Amino acid sequence: MENKSSSINLRFLVIYIFITICVSACIFRLFDLQIVKGDEYKEQSEKRLVRAAPIKAPRGEMIDRYGRPLVTNRMGFYIQIQKLNSDDESLNHTLLELLRIMQEENAEYTTTFPIKGEVPYYYEFSQGVENSDDMITNWKKERKLEKYQTPEEIVNHYKTKFKISDNFSPQDILTLVSLRYEMELRDFGSMNPYTFATDVPMEVVQKVKEQSLILPGISIEIEPIREFPNGALAAHILGRTGIIYKEEYDLLKEQGYGMNDFIGKDGMEKILEKYLKGKDGYRSVEQTKNGGIAQVLKNQPATPGNYAVLTLDLKLQQTMEEALKTRIEQARSGRAKDAYCGAAVAVEVTSGEVLAMASYPSYDPAEYNSNYSQLLQDPNNPLFNRALCGVYEPGSTFKPLVAIAALEEDIITPSTQILDKGVYEYYAPSYTPSCLEWSSRRRTHGSINAAKAIGVSCNYFFYEIGRLMGIETMNSYARSFGLGEPTGIELYEETGNLAGPEFRAKFNAQWYPGDTIQAAIGQSDNGFTPAQIVEYLTTILNKGTRRNLHLLKEIKSYETGETVYHENPKIMSQIEMKDSTYQAVIEGMRQVVDDGTARAVFSDFSVNVGGKTGTAQVSNGHDNVLFMGFAPLENPQIAVAVVLEHGASSSYAAMVARDIFETYLETEQQTNTPTEEMTQNGLLE
């Protein structure tokens, strides 16, 4: 019995010792967890959130036909706001701290909230643009606001919605409402961070990092920034990029775009979006409770977009833009006090490749957002692409087309002589227009043929053949040569208009026989773009074959440098022009330069050229002036069209063309052999 009792006591002792050891171990472990390693484990617990952080892919670059950069990238910083498990009050305080830093450094951020100012607030949808009642009504409807709510009531509505404290100043309240509105508009949420500001100055970056503890959810990320190394050069061609709007996102999200992505907004940036857009990478990161990055778990690099080789010649583009500026200023310093604007287009004759295209005045795409209000208010409208969208009466530059039509239809032959009588009396007494030579000098050109008529720009000659031909035939040839028709260029363009009964009918107006002879000298309702005029000229030089104008030469792979797309010119229309017709018209355009209205401009030029001047009267101000020309005369390689608004004298337009020809001929001599650098970079084949 005693042995049995001793055995039981021993078991209890073992159990007691085991329990004591276990309890001691637990106590030690708790001490270790809470006291010894408490801070370490606490820090680890704040790193439990894992998220994917995007690595933005650089857009593909654009280069000119010789490999010189037109649009590039640089690395910059942007501020991103992450949605944490915090309340509205905390978020509002954080945003105000961030806004304070931005204000201290005069840094910019974007918000589209249309209510501005101080109480009483006012609407401003775009600075410098008058706000209509319709704009306000439509905005209220889109945001599900009451029709008759005042700006103050709308601000209070959003203040309540976003739980913005009454303790803030009225200005801080409006600022917070504007920002929270924008964040809501862009679907800010746990899976969709908000890009607060892009291309942030280094001073802001430093301050945000220094104050990260009081800026939970605010992070600094790296992004490629679009760079324009040549400033405003070719702005209307290259275009710009911008952040995706909500309306755009609804269409683009299926293509892999995010709300914070940048896309091409206009110009070649927009046209070539599918080629220039790269593939974003990502980092899988462990995030602290403040939104900071604890460690990177996985890294998938971004793939840059392909690069585009444009048909442009950078040096020629520089010459064209400088020539427009210089010659317009010269015209204005003379008698053309209202000369401020113009456009020019230069094209390779055989291919339709646009070598240069400019609209003056222009703008800097890099400063588009910051200068938007000034650009809108500028009376000379620098955002308007006059080369493709400016519609101008062609004046006498239309006469070669009329001569071609008359020669091809056998209404006249190259040797046919028509006597210039000064006053055209076919429609007398009701309508008796005169030749300029008669009205200005009381002289006539005498008996002249088609070539001479082009050379001296005789209105009487073209009155007669225009009447004999009729407007329908005239317009049929005009369309075949690209006038009143799309040029086929990649960018948006106006198609202009051909004078005739069809056009007049749009305005319930009547077409009279006398209108036909006015149309024959490039007046009446005729209106074409500079791009159409140069395409018409190249069609003449190609003996009736019209090729599309184009700006894209090829797309090259970023990874391999191989060509993934090559643009081939397309034949838009074609007529079989007789050699005799071609020779007569070319001879006429030679005479313009050698003996006619452009003689003074090209008297000492190094090569023979051909051209045609034009003057078009406008209702208000000095005449618009035009010049279309080509070089060399014997083997046309480059064709140019120039328009100067209110330039008064066509000599100024011809001077622009001369400047372009000089640079082109110099460049051709220098670049016939590819440089070693171009060959090594795979920019030329």
C-alpha positions as CSV (number, residue, x, y, z in Angstrom):
1,M,0.0,0.0,0.0
2,E,2.9,2.3,0.8
3,N,4.6,1.5,-2.5
4,K,1.4,2.3,-4.4
5,S,1.1,5.7,-2.6
6,S,4.7,6.5,-3.4
7,S,4.1,5.7,-7.1
8,I,1.1,8.1,-7.2
9,N,3.1,10.9,-5.6
10,L,5.9,10.4,-8.1
11,R,3.4,10.7,-11.0
12,F,2.0,14.0,-9.5
13,L,5.6,15.3,-9.2
14,V,6.4,14.6,-12.8
15,I,3.1,16.2,-14.0
16,Y,3.8,19.2,-11.8
17,I,7.3,19.6,-13.1
18,F,6.0,19.3,-16.7
19,I,3.3,21.9,-16.1
20,T,5.8,24.2,-14.4
21,I,8.2,23.9,-17.4
22,C,5.4,24.5,-19.9
23,V,4.1,27.6,-18.0
24,S,7.6,28.9,-17.6
25,A,8.2,28.4,-21.4
26,C,5.0,30.3,-22.1
27,I,5.9,33.1,-19.8
28,F,9.4,33.3,-21.3
29,R,7.9,33.3,-24.8
30,L,5.4,36.0,-23.9
31,F,8.2,38.1,-22.4
32,D,10.3,37.6,-25.5
33,L,7.4,38.5,-27.8
34,Q,6.2,41.5,-25.8
35,I,9.3,42.9,-24.2
36,V,12.5,41.7,-25.9
37,K,11.3,41.6,-29.5
38,G,8.1,43.5,-29.2
39,D,9.2,46.4,-31.4
40,E,10.6,44.0,-34.1
41,Y,7.3,42.0,-34.3
42,K,5.3,45.2,-34.2
43,E,7.2,46.5,-37.2
44,Q,6.7,43.2,-39.0
45,S,2.9,43.3,-38.3
46,E,2.9,46.7,-40.1
47,K,4.3,45.1,-43.2
48,R,1.6,42.5,-43.9
49,L,-0.1,44.4,-46.7
50,V,1.1,43.2,-50.1
51,R,0.3,45.3,-53.2
52,A,1.4,45.5,-56.8
53,A,3.1,48.8,-57.6
54,P,3.2,49.6,-61.4
55,I,6.4,50.4,-63.2
56,K,5.4,52.7,-66.0
57,A,6.7,51.9,-69.4
58,P,8.4,54.7,-71.4
59,R,6.5,55.7,-74.6
60,G,8.2,55.0,-77.8
61,E,10.3,57.9,-79.1
62,M,9.9,59.7,-82.4
63,I,12.8,60.5,-84.6
64,D,13.1,62.3,-88.0
65,R,14.0,60.6,-91.3
66,Y,17.8,60.9,-90.4
67,G,17.5,59.6,-86.9
68,R,17.5,62.9,-85.1
69,P,15.2,63.1,-81.9
70,L,11.8,64.7,-82.1
71,V,10.2,63.3,-78.9
72,T,12.1,61.6,-76.2
73,N,11.7,60.6,-72.5
74,R,13.3,61.6,-69.2
75,M,12.7,60.1,-65.8
76,G,10.7,62.2,-63.3
77,F,8.6,61.8,-60.2
78,Y,4.9,61.7,-59.5
79,I,2.9,61.7,-56.3
80,Q,0.5,58.8,-55.7
81,I,-2.2,58.6,-53.0
82,Q,-3.0,55.1,-51.7
83,K,-6.3,54.4,-50.0
84,L,-5.6,53.1,-46.5
85,N,-8.0,52.0,-43.8
86,S,-8.3,55.5,-42.5
87,D,-11.4,57.7,-42.1
88,D,-12.3,60.8,-44.1
89,E,-11.1,63.1,-41.4
90,S,-7.6,61.6,-41.4
91,L,-7.5,61.6,-45.2
92,N,-8.5,65.3,-45.4
93,H,-5.8,66.3,-42.9
94,T,-3.2,64.4,-44.9
95,L,-4.3,66.0,-48.2
96,L,-4.1,69.5,-46.6
97,E,-0.5,68.8,-45.5
98,L,0.3,67.6,-49.0
99,L,-1.3,70.7,-50.6
100,R,0.6,72.9,-48.2
101,I,3.9,71.5,-49.4
102,M,2.8,72.0,-53.1
103,Q,1.9,75.6,-52.4
104,E,5.2,76.3,-50.7
105,E,7.1,75.2,-53.8
106,N,4.6,76.7,-56.3
107,A,4.1,73.2,-57.7
108,E,1.1,72.4,-59.9
109,Y,-1.6,69.7,-59.6
110,T,-4.7,69.2,-61.7
111,T,-8.3,69.4,-60.7
112,T,-11.4,69.7,-63.0
113,F,-13.8,71.0,-60.3
114,P,-15.5,73.9,-62.0
115,I,-16.2,76.1,-59.0
116,K,-13.5,78.6,-58.2
117,G,-12.7,81.7,-56.2
118,E,-13.9,82.9,-52.8
119,V,-17.5,83.2,-51.5
120,P,-19.5,84.0,-53.6
121,Y,-18.0,81.3,-55.8
122,Y,-18.1,81.3,-59.6
123,Y,-18.0,78.7,-62.4
124,E,-14.9,78.2,-64.5
125,F,-14.8,75.1,-66.7
126,S,-11.8,76.3,-68.8
127,Q,-9.8,79.5,-68.0
128,G,-10.4,82.2,-70.5
129,V,-13.6,80.5,-71.9
130,E,-17.0,81.9,-71.2
131,N,-19.2,79.5,-69.3
132,S,-22.6,79.0,-70.8
133,D,-25.8,78.0,-69.0
134,D,-25.7,74.8,-71.0
135,M,-22.3,73.9,-69.7
136,I,-23.4,74.4,-66.2
137,T,-26.6,72.5,-66.6
138,N,-24.9,69.5,-68.3
139,W,-22.3,69.3,-65.6
140,K,-24.9,69.3,-62.8
141,K,-26.8,66.6,-64.6
142,E,-23.7,64.5,-65.0
143,R,-22.9,64.8,-61.3
144,K,-26.5,64.2,-60.3
145,L,-26.8,67.6,-58.7
146,E,-29.9,69.7,-58.3
147,K,-30.7,72.0,-61.2
148,Y,-31.0,75.1,-59.2
149,Q,-28.2,74.6,-56.7
150,T,-25.9,77.6,-56.3
151,P,-22.1,77.1,-56.3
152,E,-22.1,77.6,-52.5
153,E,-24.7,74.9,-52.1
154,I,-22.7,72.5,-54.3
155,V,-19.6,73.1,-52.3
156,N,-21.5,72.5,-49.1
157,H,-22.9,69.3,-50.6
158,Y,-19.5,67.9,-51.3
159,K,-18.2,69.2,-48.0
160,T,-20.8,67.0,-46.2
161,K,-20.2,64.1,-48.5
162,F,-16.5,64.0,-47.9
163,K,-16.9,64.8,-44.2
164,I,-14.8,67.9,-44.4
165,S,-14.6,69.7,-41.0
166,D,-16.2,73.2,-40.5
167,N,-13.0,74.1,-38.6
168,F,-11.1,74.5,-41.9
169,S,-11.0,77.9,-43.6
170,P,-13.4,78.5,-46.5
171,Q,-10.4,78.4,-48.9
172,D,-9.2,75.1,-47.5
173,I,-12.7,73.6,-47.7
174,L,-12.9,74.5,-51.4
175,T,-9.5,73.2,-52.1
176,L,-10.3,69.9,-50.3
177,V,-13.6,69.6,-52.1
178,S,-11.9,70.2,-55.5
179,L,-9.3,67.4,-54.7
180,R,-11.8,64.9,-53.3
181,Y,-14.1,65.6,-56.2
182,E,-11.2,64.8,-58.6
183,M,-10.3,61.6,-56.7
184,E,-13.9,60.4,-56.8
185,L,-14.1,61.2,-60.5
186,R,-11.1,59.0,-61.1
187,D,-12.5,56.1,-59.0
188,F,-10.1,56.4,-56.2
189,G,-10.1,53.2,-54.1
190,S,-8.0,50.5,-52.5
191,M,-7.3,48.9,-55.9
192,N,-7.0,52.2,-57.7
193,P,-4.6,54.7,-56.3
194,Y,-4.8,58.4,-57.4
195,T,-2.1,60.2,-59.2
196,F,-2.1,63.6,-57.5
197,A,0.7,65.3,-59.5
198,T,3.1,64.4,-62.2
199,D,6.6,65.7,-63.0
200,V,7.0,66.9,-59.5
201,P,9.9,69.2,-58.6
202,M,12.8,67.7,-56.5
203,E,12.0,70.2,-53.7
204,V,8.5,68.7,-53.3
205,V,9.9,65.1,-53.5
206,Q,12.4,65.8,-50.7
207,K,9.7,67.4,-48.4
208,V,7.2,64.6,-49.0
209,K,9.9,62.0,-48.0
210,E,11.0,64.1,-45.0
211,Q,7.4,64.3,-43.8
212,S,6.3,60.8,-44.7
213,L,5.2,60.0,-41.1
214,I,2.5,62.7,-41.3
215,L,1.6,61.8,-44.8
216,P,0.2,58.3,-44.6
217,G,-0.7,56.8,-48.0
218,I,1.4,59.4,-49.9
219,S,4.2,57.9,-52.0
220,I,6.7,59.2,-54.5
221,E,7.0,57.1,-57.6
222,I,9.2,57.3,-60.7
223,E,7.8,57.7,-64.2
224,P,9.0,58.5,-67.7
225,I,8.2,62.1,-68.7
226,R,7.6,63.1,-72.3
227,E,10.4,65.4,-73.5
228,F,10.5,67.7,-76.5
229,P,14.2,68.4,-77.1
230,N,13.4,70.9,-79.8
231,G,10.8,72.9,-77.8
232,A,7.8,74.1,-79.9
233,L,9.2,72.7,-83.1
234,A,6.6,70.7,-85.1
235,A,4.1,71.0,-82.2
236,H,1.1,70.7,-84.5
237,I,2.5,67.5,-86.0
238,L,3.9,65.7,-82.9
239,G,1.0,66.5,-80.6
240,R,0.9,65.9,-76.9
241,T,0.1,63.3,-74.2
242,G,-2.2,63.6,-71.2
243,I,-3.8,61.6,-68.5
244,I,-6.8,59.5,-69.4
245,Y,-10.2,61.1,-68.8
246,K,-13.0,59.0,-67.2
247,E,-14.9,59.0,-70.5
248,E,-11.8,57.7,-72.3
249,Y,-11.2,55.1,-69.6
250,D,-14.5,53.4,-70.2
251,L,-13.3,52.7,-73.8
252,L,-9.7,51.9,-73.0
253,K,-9.8,49.8,-69.9
254,E,-10.4,46.7,-72.0
255,Q,-7.1,47.4,-73.8
256,G,-5.1,47.3,-70.5
257,Y,-5.0,51.0,-69.7
258,G,-5.3,52.2,-66.1
259,M,-7.0,55.4,-64.9
260,N,-3.6,57.0,-64.2
261,D,-2.1,56.2,-67.6
262,F,-1.1,58.8,-70.1
263,I,-2.2,58.5,-73.8
264,G,-1.7,60.5,-76.9
265,K,-4.2,63.4,-77.0
266,D,-3.6,64.8,-80.5
267,G,-1.1,64.8,-83.3
268,M,1.1,61.8,-84.1
269,E,1.1,61.0,-80.4
270,K,-2.5,60.0,-80.7
271,I,-2.3,58.5,-84.2
272,L,0.6,56.2,-83.2
273,E,-0.7,55.3,-79.8
274,K,-0.8,51.5,-80.4
275,Y,2.8,51.6,-81.4
276,L,4.2,54.1,-78.9
277,K,2.5,52.6,-75.8
278,G,4.8,50.3,-74.0
279,K,4.0,47.5,-71.6
280,D,4.0,48.4,-67.9
281,G,5.9,46.3,-65.5
282,Y,5.2,45.9,-61.8
283,R,6.7,45.4,-58.4
284,S,5.1,43.2,-55.8
285,V,5.8,45.1,-52.5
286,E,5.2,44.7,-48.8
287,Q,3.6,47.9,-47.6
288,T,3.7,49.6,-44.2
289,K,0.6,50.9,-42.6
290,N,1.7,54.4,-43.6
291,G,1.7,53.3,-47.3
292,G,5.5,53.1,-47.5
293,I,7.4,50.2,-49.1
294,A,8.9,47.8,-46.6
295,Q,10.5,45.5,-49.2
296,V,10.2,44.5,-52.8
297,L,9.1,40.9,-53.2
298,K,9.0,40.6,-57.0
299,N,10.1,42.9,-59.9
300,Q,8.8,42.7,-63.5
301,P,10.5,45.3,-65.7
302,A,8.6,47.5,-68.1
303,T,8.9,47.2,-71.8
304,P,9.3,50.6,-73.7
305,G,7.1,51.2,-76.7
306,N,8.4,51.0,-80.3
307,Y,9.9,54.1,-81.8
308,A,8.5,55.9,-84.8
309,V,10.5,57.2,-87.7
310,L,8.7,60.2,-89.2
311,T,9.2,61.6,-92.7
312,L,10.2,65.0,-91.3
313,D,13.6,66.5,-91.8
314,L,14.4,68.2,-88.5
315,K,16.7,70.8,-90.1
316,L,14.2,71.6,-92.8
317,Q,11.4,71.9,-90.2
318,Q,13.6,74.4,-88.3
319,T,14.2,76.4,-91.4
320,M,10.5,76.5,-92.3
321,E,9.3,77.7,-88.9
322,E,12.0,80.3,-88.7
323,A,11.3,81.5,-92.3
324,L,7.6,81.8,-91.6
325,K,8.3,83.9,-88.5
326,T,10.9,86.1,-90.2
327,R,9.0,86.8,-93.4
328,I,5.7,87.5,-91.5
329,E,7.6,90.0,-89.4
330,Q,9.1,91.6,-92.5
331,A,5.6,91.9,-94.1
332,R,4.3,93.5,-90.9
333,S,7.2,95.9,-90.7
334,G,6.2,97.0,-94.2
335,R,2.6,97.8,-95.3
336,A,1.0,94.6,-94.1
337,K,0.4,95.7,-90.5
338,D,-2.1,92.9,-89.9
339,A,0.2,90.0,-91.0
340,Y,0.6,87.7,-88.0
341,C,-0.1,84.1,-89.2
342,G,0.8,81.7,-91.9
343,A,1.5,78.1,-92.9
344,A,3.8,76.1,-95.1
345,V,4.1,72.4,-96.3
346,A,7.1,70.8,-98.0
347,V,6.8,67.4,-99.6
348,E,9.1,64.9,-101.4
349,V,7.6,64.9,-104.9
350,T,7.9,61.2,-105.8
351,S,6.7,59.7,-102.4
352,G,4.3,62.1,-100.8
353,E,6.5,62.2,-97.7
354,V,6.0,65.4,-95.7
355,L,9.5,66.8,-95.2
356,A,8.3,69.8,-93.1
357,M,4.9,71.2,-92.1
358,A,4.4,74.3,-90.0
359,S,1.7,76.6,-88.7
360,Y,2.6,80.0,-87.3
361,P,2.2,81.0,-84.5
362,S,2.8,77.7,-82.7
363,Y,3.0,76.5,-79.0
364,D,5.2,74.4,-76.8
365,P,3.5,71.0,-76.0
366,A,5.5,70.7,-72.8
367,E,3.8,73.9,-71.6
368,Y,0.4,73.2,-73.0
369,N,-1.3,72.7,-69.6
370,S,0.3,75.6,-67.8
371,N,-0.3,78.0,-70.7
372,Y,-3.7,76.7,-71.8
373,S,-5.7,79.8,-70.8
374,Q,-3.3,82.1,-72.6
375,L,-3.3,79.9,-75.7
376,L,-7.1,80.0,-75.8
377,Q,-7.2,83.8,-75.4
378,D,-4.5,84.5,-78.0
379,P,-6.3,86.2,-81.0
380,N,-3.9,84.5,-83.4
381,N,-5.0,81.1,-82.2
382,P,-1.6,79.2,-82.0
383,L,-3.4,75.9,-81.3
384,F,-4.9,76.0,-84.8
385,N,-3.1,74.0,-87.4
386,R,-3.3,76.2,-90.4
387,A,-1.4,73.8,-92.7
388,L,-4.1,71.2,-92.5
389,C,-7.2,73.1,-91.3
390,G,-6.8,76.6,-92.7
391,V,-9.0,77.0,-95.8
392,Y,-7.8,79.8,-98.1
393,E,-8.8,81.0,-101.6
394,P,-6.0,79.8,-103.8
395,G,-5.9,82.8,-106.0
396,S,-3.7,82.4,-109.1
397,T,-2.1,79.2,-107.8
398,F,-5.3,77.6,-109.2
399,K,-4.5,78.7,-112.8
400,P,-2.2,75.8,-113.7
401,L,-5.0,73.4,-112.8
402,V,-7.4,75.2,-115.2
403,A,-4.8,75.2,-117.9
404,I,-4.3,71.4,-117.5
405,A,-8.0,70.8,-117.7
406,A,-8.4,72.9,-120.9
407,L,-5.3,71.3,-122.5
408,E,-6.4,67.7,-121.6
409,E,-10.0,68.4,-122.9
410,D,-8.6,69.8,-126.1
411,I,-10.4,73.1,-125.5
412,I,-7.0,74.6,-126.3
413,T,-3.6,73.4,-127.4
414,P,-0.2,74.5,-126.1
415,S,0.1,76.8,-129.1
416,T,-3.4,78.3,-128.9
417,Q,-3.3,82.1,-128.7
418,I,-5.9,84.1,-126.9
419,L,-6.0,87.9,-127.2
420,D,-6.1,89.7,-123.9
421,K,-8.4,92.7,-124.5
422,G,-8.1,94.0,-121.0
423,V,-11.9,94.0,-120.2
424,Y,-13.7,90.7,-120.5
425,E,-17.0,91.6,-122.1
426,Y,-18.7,88.2,-122.8
427,Y,-21.3,88.9,-120.1
428,A,-21.5,92.7,-120.8
429,P,-23.1,94.9,-119.8
430,S,-24.1,93.2,-116.6
431,Y,-20.6,91.8,-115.7
432,T,-17.3,93.0,-117.2
433,P,-14.3,91.9,-115.1
434,S,-10.9,93.0,-116.2
435,C,-7.4,91.6,-116.3
436,L,-5.1,93.0,-113.5
437,E,-2.7,94.3,-116.1
438,W,-5.5,96.5,-117.5
439,S,-7.0,97.6,-114.2
440,S,-3.6,98.6,-112.7
441,R,-1.7,99.8,-115.8
442,R,-4.2,100.2,-118.6
443,R,-2.2,97.7,-120.6
444,T,-2.9,94.1,-121.9
445,H,-0.8,91.0,-122.3
446,G,-1.7,90.8,-126.0
447,S,-2.0,87.4,-127.7
448,I,-0.6,84.7,-125.4
449,N,-0.6,80.9,-125.0
450,A,-1.2,78.7,-121.9
451,A,2.5,78.8,-120.8
452,K,2.7,82.6,-121.1
453,A,-0.7,83.0,-119.4
454,I,0.6,81.1,-116.4
455,G,3.8,83.1,-116.4
456,V,2.2,86.5,-116.5
457,S,-1.0,85.3,-114.6
458,C,-3.4,86.7,-117.2
459,N,-6.9,86.7,-115.8
460,Y,-8.4,87.3,-119.2
461,F,-7.0,84.1,-120.6
462,F,-8.4,82.1,-117.8
463,Y,-11.7,83.8,-117.9
464,E,-12.1,82.6,-121.5
465,I,-10.9,79.0,-121.1
466,G,-12.9,78.7,-117.8
467,R,-16.1,79.8,-119.6
468,L,-15.4,77.4,-122.5
469,M,-14.7,74.5,-120.1
470,G,-17.6,75.0,-117.6
471,I,-17.5,74.5,-113.8
472,E,-18.3,70.8,-113.9
473,T,-15.2,69.9,-116.0
474,M,-13.1,72.3,-114.0
475,N,-14.1,70.7,-110.7
476,S,-13.7,67.2,-112.0
477,Y,-10.0,67.9,-112.7
478,A,-9.6,69.7,-109.4
479,R,-10.8,66.7,-107.5
480,S,-8.4,64.4,-109.5
481,F,-5.5,66.6,-108.4
482,G,-6.6,66.6,-104.8
483,L,-8.3,70.0,-104.4
484,G,-11.4,69.7,-102.3
485,E,-10.4,66.1,-101.4
486,P,-8.6,64.6,-98.3
487,T,-4.9,64.4,-98.8
488,G,-4.7,61.1,-97.0
489,I,-2.4,62.4,-94.3
490,E,-2.6,60.8,-90.9
491,L,-3.8,63.9,-88.9
492,Y,-7.1,65.6,-88.9
493,E,-7.6,67.9,-91.9
494,E,-10.3,70.0,-93.5
495,T,-11.2,69.1,-97.0
496,G,-11.8,72.6,-98.3
497,N,-14.4,73.4,-100.9
498,L,-14.8,73.7,-104.7
499,A,-16.8,76.6,-106.0
500,G,-19.9,75.6,-108.0
501,P,-23.7,75.1,-107.9
502,E,-23.3,72.2,-105.4
503,F,-21.5,74.3,-102.9
504,R,-23.9,77.3,-103.3
505,A,-26.9,75.0,-102.8
506,K,-25.7,74.3,-99.2
507,F,-26.5,78.0,-98.5
508,N,-29.6,78.2,-100.7
509,A,-27.7,80.6,-102.9
510,Q,-27.7,80.7,-106.7
511,W,-24.8,80.0,-109.0
512,Y,-24.4,82.5,-111.9
513,P,-22.4,82.1,-115.2
514,G,-20.1,84.9,-114.1
515,D,-19.2,82.9,-111.0
516,T,-17.5,80.2,-113.3
517,I,-15.0,82.6,-114.7
518,Q,-14.2,83.9,-111.2
519,A,-13.7,80.3,-110.1
520,A,-11.3,79.8,-113.0
521,I,-8.9,82.4,-111.5
522,G,-9.0,80.8,-108.0
523,Q,-11.6,83.1,-106.5
524,S,-15.4,82.7,-105.9
525,D,-16.0,80.0,-103.3
526,N,-12.8,78.0,-103.9
527,G,-11.0,77.3,-100.6
528,F,-8.2,74.8,-100.0
529,T,-5.6,74.0,-97.3
530,P,-1.9,74.5,-97.8
531,A,-1.6,70.7,-97.7
532,Q,-4.1,70.3,-100.5
533,I,-2.2,72.9,-102.6
534,V,1.1,71.1,-102.3
535,E,-0.5,67.7,-103.0
536,Y,-2.1,69.3,-106.2
537,L,1.4,70.5,-107.2
538,T,3.0,67.1,-106.7
539,T,0.3,65.6,-108.8
540,I,1.3,67.9,-111.6
541,L,4.9,67.0,-111.2
542,N,4.0,63.3,-111.2
543,K,2.1,63.8,-114.5
544,G,-1.3,63.1,-113.1
545,T,-0.5,60.5,-110.4
546,R,-1.8,61.7,-107.0
547,R,-0.2,60.0,-104.0
548,N,-1.3,60.5,-100.4
549,L,0.6,62.8,-98.1
550,H,2.0,61.0,-95.0
551,L,4.1,61.7,-92.0
552,L,5.0,58.2,-90.8
553,K,7.9,56.5,-92.5
554,E,8.2,53.4,-90.4
555,I,7.9,51.8,-86.9
556,K,10.9,50.1,-85.5
557,S,10.9,47.6,-82.6
558,Y,12.5,48.9,-79.4
559,E,13.9,45.5,-78.5
560,T,15.3,44.4,-81.9
561,G,15.5,47.6,-84.0
562,E,13.7,45.7,-86.8
563,T,11.0,47.4,-88.9
564,V,7.6,46.3,-87.7
565,Y,5.6,48.6,-90.0
566,H,6.6,50.5,-93.2
567,E,4.4,53.1,-94.8
568,N,4.0,52.8,-98.5
569,P,2.5,55.7,-100.5
570,K,-1.0,55.1,-101.9
571,I,-2.3,56.2,-105.2
572,M,-5.3,58.4,-104.5
573,S,-6.2,59.1,-108.1
574,Q,-4.6,59.1,-111.5
575,I,-5.1,60.7,-114.9
576,E,-3.0,60.2,-118.0
577,M,-1.6,63.7,-118.6
578,K,-0.2,64.4,-122.1
579,D,3.5,65.2,-122.2
580,S,2.6,68.4,-124.1
581,T,0.3,69.5,-121.3
582,Y,3.0,68.8,-118.7
583,Q,5.6,70.7,-120.7
584,A,3.3,73.7,-121.2
585,V,2.5,74.0,-117.5
586,I,6.1,73.5,-116.3
587,E,7.2,76.1,-118.8
588,G,4.6,78.5,-117.4
589,M,5.8,78.0,-113.9
590,R,9.4,78.5,-115.0
591,Q,8.4,81.9,-116.5
592,V,6.8,82.9,-113.2
593,V,10.2,82.5,-111.5
594,D,12.4,83.7,-114.3
595,D,10.4,86.6,-115.7
596,G,7.2,87.0,-113.7
597,T,5.9,87.8,-110.2
598,A,8.6,85.8,-108.3
599,R,11.5,87.0,-110.4
600,A,13.0,89.3,-107.8
601,V,13.0,86.5,-105.1
602,F,14.8,83.9,-107.2
603,S,17.0,86.0,-109.6
604,D,20.2,84.8,-108.0
605,F,19.2,81.4,-106.9
606,S,21.6,78.5,-107.3
607,V,19.3,76.2,-109.2
608,N,16.4,76.6,-111.6
609,V,13.0,76.4,-109.9
610,G,9.3,76.6,-110.9
611,G,6.4,78.2,-109.1
612,K,3.2,80.1,-109.0
613,T,2.3,83.1,-106.9
614,G,-1.3,83.9,-105.8
615,T,-3.2,86.7,-104.2
616,A,-6.6,86.3,-102.6
617,Q,-8.7,89.3,-101.4
618,V,-10.2,89.0,-98.0
619,S,-13.1,91.0,-96.6
620,N,-11.1,92.5,-93.8
621,G,-7.5,93.5,-94.0
622,H,-4.7,93.1,-96.5
623,D,-4.7,90.3,-99.1
624,N,-3.7,86.7,-98.3
625,V,-0.7,85.8,-100.4
626,L,0.4,82.4,-101.6
627,F,3.3,80.7,-103.4
628,M,3.6,77.1,-104.6
629,G,6.9,76.0,-106.1
630,F,9.3,73.1,-106.7
631,A,13.0,72.5,-107.2
632,P,15.0,71.6,-109.2
633,L,13.1,72.6,-112.4
634,E,14.6,69.8,-114.5
635,N,14.1,67.0,-111.9
636,P,11.6,68.0,-109.3
637,Q,12.4,66.6,-105.8
638,I,10.7,68.9,-103.4
639,A,7.4,70.8,-103.6
640,V,6.4,73.6,-101.3
641,A,3.2,75.5,-100.6
642,V,3.1,78.7,-98.5
643,V,0.2,80.9,-97.3
644,L,0.7,84.1,-95.4
645,E,-2.5,85.6,-94.0
646,H,-2.8,89.4,-94.8
647,G,0.8,89.3,-96.2
648,A,0.0,91.8,-98.9
649,S,2.7,90.8,-101.3
650,S,3.3,87.3,-102.6
651,S,7.0,88.0,-102.6
652,Y,7.1,87.2,-98.8
653,A,5.5,83.8,-99.4
654,A,8.0,83.1,-102.2
655,M,10.8,84.1,-99.8
656,V,9.7,81.4,-97.4
657,A,9.9,78.8,-100.2
658,R,13.3,80.0,-101.2
659,D,14.6,79.6,-97.6
660,I,13.2,76.0,-97.6
661,F,14.8,75.2,-101.0
662,E,18.2,76.4,-99.9
663,T,18.2,74.2,-96.8
664,Y,16.8,71.2,-98.7
665,L,19.5,71.4,-101.4
666,E,22.2,71.7,-98.7
667,T,20.8,68.8,-96.7
668,E,20.6,66.6,-99.8
669,Q,24.3,67.1,-100.5
670,Q,25.2,66.4,-96.9
671,T,23.0,63.3,-96.3
672,N,23.2,61.3,-99.5
673,T,25.6,59.1,-97.7
674,P,24.4,57.8,-94.3
675,T,26.7,58.7,-91.4
676,E,28.5,56.0,-89.5
677,E,26.5,56.8,-86.4
678,M,23.1,56.4,-88.2
679,T,24.2,53.1,-89.6
680,Q,25.4,51.8,-86.3
681,N,22.1,52.8,-84.6
682,G,20.1,51.0,-87.3
683,L,18.3,54.2,-88.1
684,L,18.9,53.9,-91.8
685,E,18.8,50.8,-93.9
